[in-house]
Amino acid sequence: MTSKQLIVDFVTALSAKQPTPGGGGAAAIGAAIGAAAAQMAAAYTTRIKDVKSGAAQKGEVLISSMNIEQLLQAADDDAAAYSNLQRTWKETDMPADEKAAIEARALQVPTVLLETCHAYILSIQTFLPDCNPNITSDAKVGIHQLAGAARAAYQTVLVNSPPADEKERLKGLIKEIRTVEDELLDL
């Protein structure tokens, strides 16, 4: 998905019987929506008292720390990585080093997305106490959207057979995300 593609076109393509976009692209778009919701909450933390208390500055830091374009690009990166991965199944004479590089890229894309979601969630969590109280629900929506995207990215990671130590590291990030969500939901 490019940043210029309409959401309706992406969703229609996602629902079609075709290899891409797939789950990795869906995860990336979900992450972009989550980051946007959190940025909006930060943008609304600009009242005079927010400026005086320093909350507005913290909101500006949150906004500048999240790159929505990068998340949208991850959807395209996922589609390209999967397309190349399909080549490794069909081209029996592909050099081993090229095949290994393609497989590594197919694993890297969802791994980076999961790591990014994790970092953004922690940033939003840190911002929440300073968020305009009339709009904290939108910041929390951002966390939940990013958490869902992280879990979806993890599923894509698993399909790409990560090494055991990498799988455990990523499971740890998912568990940290779950803890943040549980605190928000008061579970």
N, C-alpha and C positions, 0 to 999 in steps of 0.2 A: 504494500500500500504506500503510495506516495502521499505527501502532505496535501496534495491538490485533489486527491480522489475523494469523492463524496462517501460518507459513511454508508449510505444505502447501497452504493456500488460495491464497497468492500464486503458488507454483510451478505449481499447477494452472491458475490464470488465465493465467500467462505462457505455458504450453504450448498454450493454446487459440487457435483462429483468431478473434482479435479484436484491435483496434488497440492496446489497452492492457490490462495493462502490457506494455511492450516492452523493448527493449535498454537504454534509459535507466533504467528502473525496476530492471532486473536489475543494472545497474552500481551503482546507489545502494545496493541491498540488499547486494551483494558488498562495497562499501566499509564499510557498517555492520558487517558480520561481521569484516572486517579490523581495524577500529578496536577492536571488542570484544575480539578476541584480543590485541591489543597492550595494551589496558587491563588485561586479566587478568594478563598478564605483569608489568605494573607493580604491580598489586595484590599479587602474590606477592613483590615486592621490599620486604618489610617485616620481615625478620629483624632481630634486635638489632644485628648487625654492619652491616646496611643502614642502620639508623637512625643508628648512630654514624658511618658513613662519609659520610652525606649522600645515599646512593643512594635511600633511601626517599622523601626529599623530592623528588628528581628524578622518581621514579615518580609521586608525587602531582601534580607539575606536568604530566607527560604525560597522566595520567588527566583532569585538568581542562581540558586543551587540546583534547581531542577530544569532539565533540558528536555522539553517536550518533543522537539524536532529529533533528538537522538532516539527517543522511544519510538516515534513514528518510523524512523529509519530502521530500527530493529525489525520491524515487520518486513521491510524489503530485504534486509540482510538474511532473515530467516528463510524467505522464499528462495533467494539465491543459493543459500547454503544447502537447502533441501534439493533443489534442482541439480546442483553439482553432486550431491550424495547419490541421487538416482543414477547419475552417470557411472559411479563406481560399481553399481550392480550390473550394468549393461556392458561396459567396456572391459572385456576380459584381459586385454593386453595393456591396460593402464599401468604405468610404472608404480611400484610399491610406495615410493616417497610421495608421489602425487596423490595417491589414494589416501595415504596417512594424513596429508595436509588437508584434504577435503573433509575427512572424518573429524579431524581436530577442529576445523572451522564449524562444522555442524554441531559440535559439542560446545564450542566457545560462545556462539550467539545466545543460546538460552541461558548459559551460565552467567554471562555478563548482564543479561536482563534481570535475572534473579538477584544478583548482587546489587544492581542499581535500585531495584524495588526495595530491597532491604535497607539500603542507605537512605533512600527517600522517606521510608516509613519512620526510621529513627529521627530524621530531621523534623518531620511533621510532629512526632511525639514530643520532641524538645520544644517546638513552637507552641503547642497547644495551651500551656498555661498563660501565654501572652496573647493568644488569639482573641479577637473581638468575641465576647461571649454570645452575641446574637447569631454567630455564624460558625461556631465550633463544629456543628454537625456536618458542615461541608468539608472541613479539614478531616474529620473522622471518616467521612465517605471516601476521601482520598486514601486514607490508610487502608480501608477495607478493599477498595478497588486494586490498590497496589499489592495487597496481600494475596488477593485472588490471582492476580497476574503472576506473582512470584510462584505460587503453587502450580499454576499452569505451566510456567517456564520449567519448573522442576520436573514435571511429567515429560516434557520434551527432552530435558537432560537425560532422564532415565532411558528413553528410547535409543539414545546415542551411546549407551554403555560406558559411563564414566568409570575411572578407576575407583576402587573401594574407598580410598582415603578422600578423594574428591566428593564422592557421594555422601560420606559422613559429614564432611565440612558443610556441604550445602544443606543437609538435613538439619544441622545446627542453626543455620540461618533461618530456615523455615520454622524451627521451634522458637527462635527469638521473636519472629513475626507473630506467631500464634500467641505468645505471651503478651505482646502489645495489644493484639486484638481482644484477648480475654480480659485484659484490664479495662479496655474501652467498653466492653459489653457487660462488665461487672459479673463475669462468670466465675 
